[in-house]
Amino acid sequence: MATPFMVLSALGADRPGLVADLTRFLVERGANVEESRMVTLGAEFGVMMLVSGEPAALERVQGELGALERRGLARHQH
């Protein structure tokens, strides 16, 4: 059976610790980062991540994405 996954993209103002915060958010909910692409454009930061995990872990991530907005990231999941 294939591992469940989702694609998460986020944009926000670049700042120290942003990648660590995003990764911690995912790991604390039981998800894994399989691949990622990041870019800094001026003062802005963008990331796309292929996130895997058990269905319950991905549901926790989806259900708590608002926490990323409170950390200054506009997010989208696919």
mmCIF file as gemmi writes it, N, C-alpha and C atoms, coordinates in Angstrom:
data_model
loop_
_atom_site.group_PDB
_atom_site.id
_atom_site.type_symbol
_atom_site.label_atom_id
_atom_site.label_alt_id
_atom_site.label_comp_id
_atom_site.label_asym_id
_atom_site.label_entity_id
_atom_site.label_seq_id
_atom_site.pdbx_PDB_ins_code
_atom_site.Cartn_x
_atom_site.Cartn_y
_atom_site.Cartn_z
_atom_site.occupancy
_atom_site.B_iso_or_equiv
_atom_site.pdbx_formal_charge
_atom_site.auth_seq_id
_atom_site.auth_asym_id
_atom_site.pdbx_PDB_model_num
ATOM 1 N N . MET Axp A 1 ? 0.837 -1.18 0 1 0 ? 1 A 1
ATOM 2 C CA . MET Axp A 1 ? 0 0 0 1 0 ? 1 A 1
ATOM 3 C C . MET Axp A 1 ? 0.885 1.248 0 1 0 ? 1 A 1
ATOM 4 N N . ALA Axp A 2 ? 0.542 2.223 -0.798 1 0 ? 2 A 1
ATOM 5 C CA . ALA Axp A 2 ? 1.315 3.457 -0.899 1 0 ? 2 A 1
ATOM 6 C C . ALA Axp A 2 ? 1.175 4.287 0.372 1 0 ? 2 A 1
ATOM 7 N N . THR Axp A 3 ? 2.237 4.967 0.724 1 0 ? 3 A 1
ATOM 8 C CA . THR Axp A 3 ? 2.216 5.858 1.878 1 0 ? 3 A 1
ATOM 9 C C . THR Axp A 3 ? 1.37 7.086 1.555 1 0 ? 3 A 1
ATOM 10 N N . PRO Axp A 4 ? 0.427 7.441 2.421 1 0 ? 4 A 1
ATOM 11 C CA . PRO Axp A 4 ? -0.361 8.661 2.199 1 0 ? 4 A 1
ATOM 12 C C . PRO Axp A 4 ? 0.544 9.896 2.246 1 0 ? 4 A 1
ATOM 13 N N . PHE Axp A 5 ? 0.237 10.868 1.405 1 0 ? 5 A 1
ATOM 14 C CA . PHE Axp A 5 ? 1.018 12.091 1.407 1 0 ? 5 A 1
ATOM 15 C C . PHE Axp A 5 ? 0.142 13.279 1.06 1 0 ? 5 A 1
ATOM 16 N N . MET Axp A 6 ? 0.681 14.455 1.294 1 0 ? 6 A 1
ATOM 17 C CA . MET Axp A 6 ? 0.054 15.711 0.892 1 0 ? 6 A 1
ATOM 18 C C . MET Axp A 6 ? 1.163 16.665 0.486 1 0 ? 6 A 1
ATOM 19 N N . VAL Axp A 7 ? 0.82 17.652 -0.316 1 0 ? 7 A 1
ATOM 20 C CA . VAL Axp A 7 ? 1.767 18.701 -0.672 1 0 ? 7 A 1
ATOM 21 C C . VAL Axp A 7 ? 1.338 19.957 0.07 1 0 ? 7 A 1
ATOM 22 N N . LEU Axp A 8 ? 2.265 20.528 0.788 1 0 ? 8 A 1
ATOM 23 C CA . LEU Axp A 8 ? 2.017 21.739 1.563 1 0 ? 8 A 1
ATOM 24 C C . LEU Axp A 8 ? 2.863 22.859 0.979 1 0 ? 8 A 1
ATOM 25 N N . SER Axp A 9 ? 2.244 23.964 0.67 1 0 ? 9 A 1
ATOM 26 C CA . SER Axp A 9 ? 3 25.144 0.231 1 0 ? 9 A 1
ATOM 27 C C . SER Axp A 9 ? 2.685 26.287 1.184 1 0 ? 9 A 1
ATOM 28 N N . ALA Axp A 10 ? 3.688 27.113 1.43 1 0 ? 10 A 1
ATOM 29 C CA . ALA Axp A 10 ? 3.513 28.226 2.366 1 0 ? 10 A 1
ATOM 30 C C . ALA Axp A 10 ? 4.358 29.405 1.909 1 0 ? 10 A 1
ATOM 31 N N . LEU Axp A 11 ? 3.849 30.603 2.173 1 0 ? 11 A 1
ATOM 32 C CA . LEU Axp A 11 ? 4.533 31.853 1.846 1 0 ? 11 A 1
ATOM 33 C C . LEU Axp A 11 ? 4.492 32.772 3.054 1 0 ? 11 A 1
ATOM 34 N N . GLY Axp A 12 ? 5.544 33.543 3.237 1 0 ? 12 A 1
ATOM 35 C CA . GLY Axp A 12 ? 5.537 34.502 4.334 1 0 ? 12 A 1
ATOM 36 C C . GLY Axp A 12 ? 6.815 35.309 4.364 1 0 ? 12 A 1
ATOM 37 N N . ALA Axp A 13 ? 6.877 36.231 5.281 1 0 ? 13 A 1
ATOM 38 C CA . ALA Axp A 13 ? 8.079 37.04 5.455 1 0 ? 13 A 1
ATOM 39 C C . ALA Axp A 13 ? 9.217 36.149 5.951 1 0 ? 13 A 1
ATOM 40 N N . ASP Axp A 14 ? 10.375 36.278 5.331 1 0 ? 14 A 1
ATOM 41 C CA . ASP Axp A 14 ? 11.534 35.494 5.743 1 0 ? 14 A 1
ATOM 42 C C . ASP Axp A 14 ? 11.99 35.954 7.123 1 0 ? 14 A 1
ATOM 43 N N . ARG Axp A 15 ? 12.401 34.992 7.939 1 0 ? 15 A 1
ATOM 44 C CA . ARG Axp A 15 ? 12.918 35.308 9.27 1 0 ? 15 A 1
ATOM 45 C C . ARG Axp A 15 ? 13.721 34.116 9.777 1 0 ? 15 A 1
ATOM 46 N N . PRO Axp A 16 ? 14.646 34.334 10.695 1 0 ? 16 A 1
ATOM 47 C CA . PRO Axp A 16 ? 15.41 33.224 11.264 1 0 ? 16 A 1
ATOM 48 C C . PRO Axp A 16 ? 14.478 32.24 11.97 1 0 ? 16 A 1
ATOM 49 N N . GLY Axp A 17 ? 14.736 30.949 11.796 1 0 ? 17 A 1
ATOM 50 C CA . GLY Axp A 17 ? 13.972 29.917 12.489 1 0 ? 17 A 1
ATOM 51 C C . GLY Axp A 17 ? 12.697 29.488 11.801 1 0 ? 17 A 1
ATOM 52 N N . LEU Axp A 18 ? 12.379 30.065 10.662 1 0 ? 18 A 1
ATOM 53 C CA . LEU Axp A 18 ? 11.119 29.752 9.984 1 0 ? 18 A 1
ATOM 54 C C . LEU Axp A 18 ? 11.044 28.29 9.555 1 0 ? 18 A 1
ATOM 55 N N . VAL Axp A 19 ? 12.106 27.773 8.948 1 0 ? 19 A 1
ATOM 56 C CA . VAL Axp A 19 ? 12.117 26.378 8.503 1 0 ? 19 A 1
ATOM 57 C C . VAL Axp A 19 ? 12.043 25.446 9.71 1 0 ? 19 A 1
ATOM 58 N N . ALA Axp A 20 ? 12.741 25.777 10.772 1 0 ? 20 A 1
ATOM 59 C CA . ALA Axp A 20 ? 12.689 24.96 11.99 1 0 ? 20 A 1
ATOM 60 C C . ALA Axp A 20 ? 11.277 24.933 12.563 1 0 ? 20 A 1
ATOM 61 N N . ASP Axp A 21 ? 10.599 26.074 12.588 1 0 ? 21 A 1
ATOM 62 C CA . ASP Axp A 21 ? 9.226 26.13 13.096 1 0 ? 21 A 1
ATOM 63 C C . ASP Axp A 21 ? 8.29 25.28 12.245 1 0 ? 21 A 1
ATOM 64 N N . LEU Axp A 22 ? 8.422 25.378 10.932 1 0 ? 22 A 1
ATOM 65 C CA . LEU Axp A 22 ? 7.558 24.623 10.033 1 0 ? 22 A 1
ATOM 66 C C . LEU Axp A 22 ? 7.801 23.123 10.18 1 0 ? 22 A 1
ATOM 67 N N . THR Axp A 23 ? 9.056 22.731 10.237 1 0 ? 23 A 1
ATOM 68 C CA . THR Axp A 23 ? 9.387 21.315 10.405 1 0 ? 23 A 1
ATOM 69 C C . THR Axp A 23 ? 8.889 20.796 11.748 1 0 ? 23 A 1
ATOM 70 N N . ARG Axp A 24 ? 9.075 21.567 12.811 1 0 ? 24 A 1
ATOM 71 C CA . ARG Axp A 24 ? 8.598 21.164 14.14 1 0 ? 24 A 1
ATOM 72 C C . ARG Axp A 24 ? 7.085 20.972 14.13 1 0 ? 24 A 1
ATOM 73 N N . PHE Axp A 25 ? 6.358 21.892 13.48 1 0 ? 25 A 1
ATOM 74 C CA . PHE Axp A 25 ? 4.905 21.785 13.365 1 0 ? 25 A 1
ATOM 75 C C . PHE Axp A 25 ? 4.519 20.425 12.78 1 0 ? 25 A 1
ATOM 76 N N . LEU Axp A 26 ? 5.193 20.01 11.72 1 0 ? 26 A 1
ATOM 77 C CA . LEU Axp A 26 ? 4.865 18.742 11.062 1 0 ? 26 A 1
ATOM 78 C C . LEU Axp A 26 ? 5.244 17.541 11.921 1 0 ? 26 A 1
ATOM 79 N N . VAL Axp A 27 ? 6.449 17.548 12.469 1 0 ? 27 A 1
ATOM 80 C CA . VAL Axp A 27 ? 6.93 16.418 13.264 1 0 ? 27 A 1
ATOM 81 C C . VAL Axp A 27 ? 6.088 16.229 14.521 1 0 ? 27 A 1
ATOM 82 N N . GLU Axp A 28 ? 5.696 17.311 15.172 1 0 ? 28 A 1
ATOM 83 C CA . GLU Axp A 28 ? 4.878 17.206 16.386 1 0 ? 28 A 1
ATOM 84 C C . GLU Axp A 28 ? 3.521 16.573 16.107 1 0 ? 28 A 1
ATOM 85 N N . ARG Axp A 29 ? 3.088 16.579 14.866 1 0 ? 29 A 1
ATOM 86 C CA . ARG Axp A 29 ? 1.808 15.977 14.486 1 0 ? 29 A 1
ATOM 87 C C . ARG Axp A 29 ? 1.988 14.608 13.849 1 0 ? 29 A 1
ATOM 88 N N . GLY Axp A 30 ? 3.21 14.096 13.866 1 0 ? 30 A 1
ATOM 89 C CA . GLY Axp A 30 ? 3.49 12.749 13.378 1 0 ? 30 A 1
ATOM 90 C C . GLY Axp A 30 ? 3.737 12.647 11.887 1 0 ? 30 A 1
ATOM 91 N N . ALA Axp A 31 ? 4.002 13.763 11.231 1 0 ? 31 A 1
ATOM 92 C CA . ALA Axp A 31 ? 4.227 13.76 9.782 1 0 ? 31 A 1
ATOM 93 C C . ALA Axp A 31 ? 5.723 13.85 9.478 1 0 ? 31 A 1
ATOM 94 N N . ASN Axp A 32 ? 6.074 13.482 8.253 1 0 ? 32 A 1
ATOM 95 C CA . ASN Axp A 32 ? 7.46 13.486 7.794 1 0 ? 32 A 1
ATOM 96 C C . ASN Axp A 32 ? 7.6 14.354 6.556 1 0 ? 32 A 1
ATOM 97 N N . VAL Axp A 33 ? 8.728 15.022 6.423 1 0 ? 33 A 1
ATOM 98 C CA . VAL Axp A 33 ? 9.033 15.778 5.209 1 0 ? 33 A 1
ATOM 99 C C . VAL Axp A 33 ? 9.841 14.86 4.3 1 0 ? 33 A 1
ATOM 100 N N . GLU Axp A 34 ? 9.262 14.495 3.162 1 0 ? 34 A 1
ATOM 101 C CA . GLU Axp A 34 ? 9.932 13.615 2.204 1 0 ? 34 A 1
ATOM 102 C C . GLU Axp A 34 ? 10.82 14.408 1.25 1 0 ? 34 A 1
ATOM 103 N N . GLU Axp A 35 ? 10.312 15.522 0.749 1 0 ? 35 A 1
ATOM 104 C CA . GLU Axp A 35 ? 11.055 16.388 -0.165 1 0 ? 35 A 1
ATOM 105 C C . GLU Axp A 35 ? 10.612 17.818 0.087 1 0 ? 35 A 1
ATOM 106 N N . SER Axp A 36 ? 11.483 18.759 -0.242 1 0 ? 36 A 1
ATOM 107 C CA . SER Axp A 36 ? 11.091 20.164 -0.115 1 0 ? 36 A 1
ATOM 108 C C . SER Axp A 36 ? 11.877 21.018 -1.097 1 0 ? 36 A 1
ATOM 109 N N . ARG Axp A 37 ? 11.274 22.121 -1.443 1 0 ? 37 A 1
ATOM 110 C CA . ARG Axp A 37 ? 11.913 23.148 -2.261 1 0 ? 37 A 1
ATOM 111 C C . ARG Axp A 37 ? 11.608 24.481 -1.595 1 0 ? 37 A 1
ATOM 112 N N . MET Axp A 38 ? 12.647 25.277 -1.414 1 0 ? 38 A 1
ATOM 113 C CA . MET Axp A 38 ? 12.487 26.561 -0.732 1 0 ? 38 A 1
ATOM 114 C C . MET Axp A 38 ? 13.123 27.66 -1.565 1 0 ? 38 A 1
ATOM 115 N N . VAL Axp A 39 ? 12.576 28.86 -1.427 1 0 ? 39 A 1
ATOM 116 C CA . VAL Axp A 39 ? 13.104 30.006 -2.154 1 0 ? 39 A 1
ATOM 117 C C . VAL Axp A 39 ? 12.921 31.264 -1.309 1 0 ? 39 A 1
ATOM 118 N N . THR Axp A 40 ? 13.896 32.144 -1.39 1 0 ? 40 A 1
ATOM 119 C CA . THR Axp A 40 ? 13.786 33.463 -0.78 1 0 ? 40 A 1
ATOM 120 C C . THR Axp A 40 ? 13.807 34.485 -1.902 1 0 ? 40 A 1
ATOM 121 N N . LEU Axp A 41 ? 12.798 35.322 -1.953 1 0 ? 41 A 1
ATOM 122 C CA . LEU Axp A 41 ? 12.688 36.384 -2.95 1 0 ? 41 A 1
ATOM 123 C C . LEU Axp A 41 ? 12.594 37.702 -2.196 1 0 ? 41 A 1
ATOM 124 N N . GLY Axp A 42 ? 13.692 38.436 -2.173 1 0 ? 42 A 1
ATOM 125 C CA . GLY Axp A 42 ? 13.719 39.659 -1.372 1 0 ? 42 A 1
ATOM 126 C C . GLY Axp A 42 ? 13.531 39.3 0.089 1 0 ? 42 A 1
ATOM 127 N N . ALA Axp A 43 ? 12.516 39.874 0.708 1 0 ? 43 A 1
ATOM 128 C CA . ALA Axp A 43 ? 12.23 39.602 2.117 1 0 ? 43 A 1
ATOM 129 C C . ALA Axp A 43 ? 11.186 38.509 2.292 1 0 ? 43 A 1
ATOM 130 N N . GLU Axp A 44 ? 10.762 37.87 1.196 1 0 ? 44 A 1
ATOM 131 C CA . GLU Axp A 44 ? 9.721 36.84 1.255 1 0 ? 44 A 1
ATOM 132 C C . GLU Axp A 44 ? 10.325 35.446 1.151 1 0 ? 44 A 1
ATOM 133 N N . PHE Axp A 45 ? 9.67 34.482 1.793 1 0 ? 45 A 1
ATOM 134 C CA . PHE Axp A 45 ? 10.095 33.091 1.807 1 0 ? 45 A 1
ATOM 135 C C . PHE Axp A 45 ? 8.961 32.239 1.267 1 0 ? 45 A 1
ATOM 136 N N . GLY Axp A 46 ? 9.3 31.253 0.451 1 0 ? 46 A 1
ATOM 137 C CA . GLY Axp A 46 ? 8.308 30.31 -0.056 1 0 ? 46 A 1
ATOM 138 C C . GLY Axp A 46 ? 8.833 28.89 0.068 1 0 ? 46 A 1
ATOM 139 N N . VAL Axp A 47 ? 7.936 27.953 0.343 1 0 ? 47 A 1
ATOM 140 C CA . VAL Axp A 47 ? 8.323 26.55 0.474 1 0 ? 47 A 1
ATOM 141 C C . VAL Axp A 47 ? 7.212 25.656 -0.066 1 0 ? 47 A 1
ATOM 142 N N . MET Axp A 48 ? 7.615 24.561 -0.691 1 0 ? 48 A 1
ATOM 143 C CA . MET Axp A 48 ? 6.707 23.471 -1.049 1 0 ? 48 A 1
ATOM 144 C C . MET Axp A 48 ? 7.298 22.211 -0.436 1 0 ? 48 A 1
ATOM 145 N N . MET Axp A 49 ? 6.457 21.437 0.257 1 0 ? 49 A 1
ATOM 146 C CA . MET Axp A 49 ? 6.922 20.217 0.914 1 0 ? 49 A 1
ATOM 147 C C . MET Axp A 49 ? 6.022 19.051 0.551 1 0 ? 49 A 1
ATOM 148 N N . LEU Axp A 50 ? 6.645 17.916 0.257 1 0 ? 50 A 1
ATOM 149 C CA . LEU Axp A 50 ? 5.921 16.663 0.127 1 0 ? 50 A 1
ATOM 150 C C . LEU Axp A 50 ? 5.943 16.045 1.516 1 0 ? 50 A 1
ATOM 151 N N . VAL Axp A 51 ? 4.78 15.943 2.129 1 0 ? 51 A 1
ATOM 152 C CA . VAL Axp A 51 ? 4.644 15.51 3.52 1 0 ? 51 A 1
ATOM 153 C C . VAL Axp A 51 ? 3.96 14.15 3.538 1 0 ? 51 A 1
ATOM 154 N N . SER Axp A 52 ? 4.541 13.194 4.263 1 0 ? 52 A 1
ATOM 155 C CA . SER Axp A 52 ? 3.95 11.863 4.369 1 0 ? 52 A 1
ATOM 156 C C . SER Axp A 52 ? 3.601 11.566 5.819 1 0 ? 52 A 1
ATOM 157 N N . GLY Axp A 53 ? 2.8 10.524 5.992 1 0 ? 53 A 1
ATOM 158 C CA . GLY Axp A 53 ? 2.437 10.099 7.337 1 0 ? 53 A 1
ATOM 159 C C . GLY Axp A 53 ? 1.215 9.213 7.307 1 0 ? 53 A 1
ATOM 160 N N . GLU Axp A 54 ? 0.919 8.646 8.434 1 0 ? 54 A 1
ATOM 161 C CA . GLU Axp A 54 ? -0.308 7.868 8.567 1 0 ? 54 A 1
ATOM 162 C C . GLU Axp A 54 ? -1.49 8.802 8.336 1 0 ? 54 A 1
ATOM 163 N N . PRO Axp A 55 ? -2.623 8.263 7.894 1 0 ? 55 A 1
ATOM 164 C CA . PRO Axp A 55 ? -3.787 9.121 7.643 1 0 ? 55 A 1
ATOM 165 C C . PRO Axp A 55 ? -4.14 10.024 8.828 1 0 ? 55 A 1
ATOM 166 N N . ALA Axp A 56 ? -4.062 9.503 10.039 1 0 ? 56 A 1
ATOM 167 C CA . ALA Axp A 56 ? -4.403 10.316 11.216 1 0 ? 56 A 1
ATOM 168 C C . ALA Axp A 56 ? -3.429 11.481 11.382 1 0 ? 56 A 1
ATOM 169 N N . ALA Axp A 57 ? -2.155 11.26 11.079 1 0 ? 57 A 1
ATOM 170 C CA . ALA Axp A 57 ? -1.16 12.334 11.191 1 0 ? 57 A 1
ATOM 171 C C . ALA Axp A 57 ? -1.441 13.428 10.174 1 0 ? 57 A 1
ATOM 172 N N . LEU Axp A 58 ? -1.755 13.052 8.94 1 0 ? 58 A 1
ATOM 173 C CA . LEU Axp A 58 ? -2.049 14.049 7.913 1 0 ? 58 A 1
ATOM 174 C C . LEU Axp A 58 ? -3.334 14.799 8.229 1 0 ? 58 A 1
ATOM 175 N N . GLU Axp A 59 ? -4.291 14.117 8.84 1 0 ? 59 A 1
ATOM 176 C CA . GLU Axp A 59 ? -5.519 14.799 9.267 1 0 ? 59 A 1
ATOM 177 C C . GLU Axp A 59 ? -5.213 15.829 10.35 1 0 ? 59 A 1
ATOM 178 N N . ARG Axp A 60 ? -4.303 15.483 11.277 1 0 ? 60 A 1
ATOM 179 C CA . ARG Axp A 60 ? -3.909 16.447 12.316 1 0 ? 60 A 1
ATOM 180 C C . ARG Axp A 60 ? -3.248 17.665 11.677 1 0 ? 60 A 1
ATOM 181 N N . VAL Axp A 61 ? -2.37 17.43 10.712 1 0 ? 61 A 1
ATOM 182 C CA . VAL Axp A 61 ? -1.715 18.545 10.021 1 0 ? 61 A 1
ATOM 183 C C . VAL Axp A 61 ? -2.762 19.429 9.363 1 0 ? 61 A 1
ATOM 184 N N . GLN Axp A 62 ? -3.662 18.822 8.597 1 0 ? 62 A 1
ATOM 185 C CA . GLN Axp A 62 ? -4.694 19.598 7.901 1 0 ? 62 A 1
ATOM 186 C C . GLN Axp A 62 ? -5.582 20.35 8.878 1 0 ? 62 A 1
ATOM 187 N N . GLY Axp A 63 ? -5.933 19.711 9.975 1 0 ? 63 A 1
ATOM 188 C CA . GLY Axp A 63 ? -6.83 20.327 10.942 1 0 ? 63 A 1
ATOM 189 C C . GLY Axp A 63 ? -6.218 21.48 11.713 1 0 ? 63 A 1
ATOM 190 N N . GLU Axp A 64 ? -4.894 21.541 11.748 1 0 ? 64 A 1
ATOM 191 C CA . GLU Axp A 64 ? -4.221 22.559 12.552 1 0 ? 64 A 1
ATOM 192 C C . GLU Axp A 64 ? -3.391 23.525 11.712 1 0 ? 64 A 1
ATOM 193 N N . LEU Axp A 65 ? -3.662 23.605 10.41 1 0 ? 65 A 1
ATOM 194 C CA . LEU Axp A 65 ? -2.898 24.496 9.538 1 0 ? 65 A 1
ATOM 195 C C . LEU Axp A 65 ? -3.046 25.967 9.923 1 0 ? 65 A 1
ATOM 196 N N . GLY Axp A 66 ? -4.114 26.313 10.611 1 0 ? 66 A 1
ATOM 197 C CA . GLY Axp A 66 ? -4.285 27.686 11.073 1 0 ? 66 A 1
ATOM 198 C C . GLY Axp A 66 ? -3.133 28.143 11.962 1 0 ? 66 A 1
ATOM 199 N N . ALA Axp A 67 ? -2.481 27.196 12.629 1 0 ? 67 A 1
ATOM 200 C CA . ALA Axp A 67 ? -1.334 27.541 13.475 1 0 ? 67 A 1
ATOM 201 C C . ALA Axp A 67 ? -0.206 28.146 12.647 1 0 ? 67 A 1
ATOM 202 N N . LEU Axp A 68 ? -0.09 27.736 11.382 1 0 ? 68 A 1
ATOM 203 C CA . LEU Axp A 68 ? 0.946 28.314 10.518 1 0 ? 68 A 1
ATOM 204 C C . LEU Axp A 68 ? 0.643 29.771 10.209 1 0 ? 68 A 1
ATOM 205 N N . GLU Axp A 69 ? -0.623 30.077 10.029 1 0 ? 69 A 1
ATOM 206 C CA . GLU Axp A 69 ? -0.997 31.472 9.766 1 0 ? 69 A 1
ATOM 207 C C . GLU Axp A 69 ? -0.68 32.348 10.971 1 0 ? 69 A 1
ATOM 208 N N . ARG Axp A 70 ? -0.868 31.81 12.159 1 0 ? 70 A 1
ATOM 209 C CA . ARG Axp A 70 ? -0.535 32.572 13.365 1 0 ? 70 A 1
ATOM 210 C C . ARG Axp A 70 ? 0.969 32.792 13.485 1 0 ? 70 A 1
ATOM 211 N N . ARG Axp A 71 ? 1.75 31.966 12.796 1 0 ? 71 A 1
ATOM 212 C CA . ARG Axp A 71 ? 3.212 32.119 12.781 1 0 ? 71 A 1
ATOM 213 C C . ARG Axp A 71 ? 3.67 32.956 11.591 1 0 ? 71 A 1
ATOM 214 N N . GLY Axp A 72 ? 2.733 33.543 10.861 1 0 ? 72 A 1
ATOM 215 C CA . GLY Axp A 72 ? 3.086 34.452 9.78 1 0 ? 72 A 1
ATOM 216 C C . GLY Axp A 72 ? 3.185 33.836 8.407 1 0 ? 72 A 1
ATOM 217 N N . LEU Axp A 73 ? 2.675 32.607 8.23 1 0 ? 73 A 1
ATOM 218 C CA . LEU Axp A 73 ? 2.732 31.948 6.926 1 0 ? 73 A 1
ATOM 219 C C . LEU Axp A 73 ? 1.341 31.801 6.335 1 0 ? 73 A 1
ATOM 220 N N . ALA Axp A 74 ? 1.188 32.184 5.09 1 0 ? 74 A 1
ATOM 221 C CA . ALA Axp A 74 ? -0.031 31.856 4.352 1 0 ? 74 A 1
ATOM 222 C C . ALA Axp A 74 ? 0.203 30.456 3.798 1 0 ? 74 A 1
ATOM 223 N N . ARG Axp A 75 ? -0.711 29.539 4.021 1 0 ? 75 A 1
ATOM 224 C CA . ARG Axp A 75 ? -0.465 28.147 3.647 1 0 ? 75 A 1
ATOM 225 C C . ARG Axp A 75 ? -1.549 27.622 2.728 1 0 ? 75 A 1
ATOM 226 N N . HIS Axp A 76 ? -1.171 26.569 1.997 1 0 ? 76 A 1
ATOM 227 C CA . HIS Axp A 76 ? -2.094 25.863 1.111 1 0 ? 76 A 1
ATOM 228 C C . HIS Axp A 76 ? -1.707 24.402 1.153 1 0 ? 76 A 1
ATOM 229 N N . GLN Axp A 77 ? -2.693 23.514 1.176 1 0 ? 77 A 1
ATOM 230 C CA . GLN Axp A 77 ? -2.366 22.101 1.07 1 0 ? 77 A 1
ATOM 231 C C . GLN Axp A 77 ? -3.028 21.551 -0.174 1 0 ? 77 A 1
ATOM 232 N N . HIS Axp A 78 ? -2.373 20.574 -0.774 1 0 ? 78 A 1
ATOM 233 C CA . HIS Axp A 78 ? -2.865 19.977 -2.016 1 0 ? 78 A 1
ATOM 234 C C . HIS Axp A 78 ? -2.924 18.474 -1.847 1 0 ? 78 A 1
